[in-house]
Amino acid sequence: MRPHAFTLIELIVVISIIALLIGILLPSLAAARHSARAMQCLSNIRQMEIAHYSYTHDNKGHLIRANLAHGGVTHGDFPAWFLSLSAYYGSELVVRSPLDESEHWGPFPQGEPIPNAPTTQRRQTSYGINNFLDVSTIPYGPDFQSRSEFPYYTMANVHQTSSTVHFLIMAFEGRYAGADHPHVESWFNASYPTPAIPAQQQVQINAVRGEPQTDGAVSNWGFLDGHAESVPFGELVTDVYANNFDPSARH
């Protein structure tokens, strides 16, 4: 009795079934990998906030300072925040988010140049600091508080720490790809229908999911009380008087 062999039709059917299963499974696997990266990024931010709490304890309540220009150049008398914070981190400080697919990572000569920056500058961190909490970049002017009247750069000066955004994910592309802080005050421009449009140029507000430049875009955010969570942009920013970045605004 001859052994039974697969016919050509049977092989085609089997291959078709395998191809169909792969087609069904691949998107699910990709989504699962992305979800895992988003959770790891959230863990990174939580660890940064825990380390930052220790930093404030040793520095009379003062918050850590942002210190990178938008071209990625460290300037001033203070080191970059992630270098200062590394001493308070339990293990190696992770400054690159697993969600970060920016082409600007170095060190030079690797990576793509950052727009409007020296040709040797590259991205040094995925994460940035809300500039309303940074002594050197806190906004001031006719529509915002003055530095002397509202010095929001100590833990004691921020009364809603659980709802005030601290760490965030900087934009993967553009001139802010080399910075460690956005300029939140510039998001409230009457020429834009929503603050999400200018915000996307500075912060990767859809790093986790969602369409860019929309209120439904979701990213990971660290809060000054030490917790971190994934939140849609529209839940954090309504207008200049209602947002989770300016401590003097309604939260």
C-alpha positions in Angstrom: 0.0 0.0 0.0 1.5 3.3 -1.1 2.0 6.0 1.6 -0.4 8.9 1.2 1.2 12.2 0.1 -0.1 15.7 0.1 -1.6 16.9 -3.2 -0.8 20.3 -4.6 -4.3 21.5 -3.7 -3.9 20.4 -0.1 -0.5 22.2 0.1 -2.0 25.3 -1.3 -4.9 25.1 1.2 -2.4 24.6 4.2 -0.2 27.5 3.0 -3.3 29.7 2.6 -4.4 28.9 6.1 -1.0 29.6 7.6 -0.8 32.9 5.7 -4.3 33.9 7.0 -3.3 33.1 10.6 -0.1 35.1 10.3 -2.1 38.0 8.8 -4.5 37.8 11.8 -1.8 37.4 14.4 0.8 40.0 13.3 -1.2 43.1 14.1 -2.1 41.7 17.5 1.6 40.9 18.2 2.6 44.4 17.0 0.0 45.9 19.3 1.2 43.8 22.2 4.8 44.9 21.7 3.7 48.5 21.5 1.7 48.2 24.7 4.7 46.6 26.4 6.9 49.5 25.3 4.4 52.0 26.5 4.3 50.3 29.9 8.1 50.3 30.1 8.2 54.0 29.2 5.6 54.7 32.0 7.8 52.8 34.4 10.8 54.9 33.4 8.9 58.1 34.2 7.7 56.7 37.6 11.4 55.9 38.4 12.4 59.4 37.4 9.7 60.9 39.7 10.8 58.8 42.6 14.4 59.8 42.1 13.3 63.4 41.8 11.5 63.3 45.1 14.8 62.3 46.7 16.5 65.1 44.9 14.1 67.7 46.3 14.5 66.3 49.8 18.3 66.9 49.5 17.9 70.3 47.9 15.5 72.1 50.3 12.5 71.3 48.2 13.9 72.9 45.0 12.9 71.1 41.7 15.5 69.9 39.3 16.4 72.3 36.5 16.1 71.8 32.8 19.3 72.8 31.1 19.3 71.9 27.4 18.8 74.5 24.7 16.5 73.4 21.8 19.6 72.4 19.9 20.6 70.0 22.6 23.4 72.1 23.9 23.9 72.0 27.7 24.2 75.6 28.9 24.5 77.6 32.1 26.1 76.7 35.4 24.0 73.5 36.0 24.5 70.1 34.4 21.6 68.6 32.3 18.8 67.4 34.6 19.3 63.7 33.8 22.9 63.9 34.9 21.9 65.6 38.2 19.1 63.1 38.8 21.3 60.0 38.1 22.8 60.2 41.6 19.3 59.6 43.0 18.4 56.7 40.8 18.5 53.2 42.1 20.0 51.7 39.0 21.0 53.1 35.6 18.9 56.1 34.6 17.0 55.3 31.4 16.8 58.5 29.4 15.5 57.0 26.2 11.9 55.9 26.0 11.3 52.5 24.3 8.6 54.4 22.3 11.2 56.9 21.0 11.8 56.3 17.3 13.6 59.6 16.7 16.2 59.7 14.0 18.3 62.3 16.0 19.9 60.0 18.5 23.7 60.0 18.4 26.3 60.4 19.5 27.7 62.4 16.5 28.3 61.4 13.7 25.5 59.0 14.2 21.9 60.2 13.9 20.3 62.9 11.8 21.1 66.6 12.6 18.6 68.5 14.7 17.0 71.4 12.9 18.4 74.9 13.9 21.1 73.3 16.0 24.9 72.8 15.6 25.6 70.0 13.2 27.3 67.9 15.9 24.3 68.1 18.3 22.1 65.0 18.8 19.2 64.0 20.9 20.2 63.3 24.5 17.0 62.4 26.2 13.4 61.4 25.3 12.1 63.1 28.4 11.6 66.8 29.3 10.4 69.0 32.1 7.3 71.1 32.1 8.8 74.6 31.8 6.3 76.1 34.3 8.2 74.2 36.9 11.7 75.2 35.8 13.3 78.3 37.4 15.1 79.3 34.2 12.3 78.9 31.7 9.1 79.6 33.7 6.9 81.9 31.6 6.1 85.4 32.6 4.5 88.4 30.9 1.1 90.2 30.6 -0.9 86.9 30.3 1.2 84.9 32.8 2.5 85.2 36.3 5.8 87.0 37.0 8.7 85.1 38.3 9.0 87.1 41.5 5.3 86.8 42.3 4.8 83.1 41.5 8.2 81.3 41.9 6.9 77.8 41.1 10.1 75.9 41.5 9.9 74.4 45.0 7.6 71.6 46.1 6.0 73.9 48.7 5.0 76.4 46.0 3.0 73.9 44.0 -0.1 73.0 45.9 -1.7 70.6 43.4 1.3 68.2 42.9 -0.9 65.3 42.1 -2.4 67.0 39.0 0.6 69.1 37.9 2.5 67.6 34.9 6.3 67.4 35.5 8.1 64.9 33.2 6.9 64.4 29.6 8.1 63.0 26.2 9.7 65.5 24.0 8.8 65.6 20.2 10.7 62.9 18.2 11.3 65.3 15.3 11.8 69.1 14.8 13.8 71.7 16.7 12.5 70.5 20.1 13.9 67.0 19.5 17.1 68.3 21.1 15.5 70.0 24.0 14.6 68.9 27.5 11.7 71.3 28.0 8.8 72.7 26.0 7.3 76.2 26.1 3.8 75.5 27.2 2.7 79.1 27.1 3.1 79.1 23.3 0.4 76.5 22.9 -2.4 79.0 23.7 -2.4 80.8 20.4 -5.7 82.0 19.0 -4.6 81.2 15.5 -4.9 77.4 16.3 -8.2 75.7 16.8 -6.7 73.6 19.6 -3.5 73.7 21.7 -2.8 70.2 20.6 -1.5 71.5 17.2 1.4 73.7 18.5 2.0 71.3 21.4 2.7 68.4 19.0 5.6 70.5 17.6 7.3 70.4 21.1 5.9 67.3 22.8 5.1 63.8 21.5 1.5 64.0 22.6 0.6 60.8 20.7 3.6 58.7 21.8 1.2 56.0 23.2 -1.6 56.2 20.7 -4.0 58.4 18.8 -3.8 60.9 15.9 -1.2 63.7 16.2 -2.3 67.2 16.9 -5.6 66.1 18.4 -7.1 66.3 21.9 -7.5 62.5 21.8 -3.8 61.8 21.4 -2.4 59.8 24.4 1.1 60.1 25.9 2.8 59.2 29.1 3.0 61.9 31.7 4.8 62.2 35.1 3.2 64.2 37.9 5.0 66.2 40.6 3.6 64.0 43.4 5.6 61.0 41.9 3.0 59.1 39.9 2.8 58.6 36.2 0.0 57.7 33.8 -1.2 57.6 30.2 -3.6 60.5 29.6 -5.2 62.0 26.5 -3.9 65.5 25.8 -7.4 67.0 25.9 -7.8 66.0 29.6 -4.6 68.0 30.5 -5.1 71.1 28.4 -8.3 73.0 27.8 -7.1 76.6 27.6 -4.7 79.0 29.3 -6.9 79.1 32.4 -7.6 75.4 32.6 -4.6 73.1 32.2 -2.4 70.8 34.2 0.9 72.5 33.3 0.5 76.0 34.9 0.2 75.5 38.7 -1.9 78.7 38.9 -4.5 77.5 36.4 -7.5 75.4 37.2 -6.8 71.6 37.3 
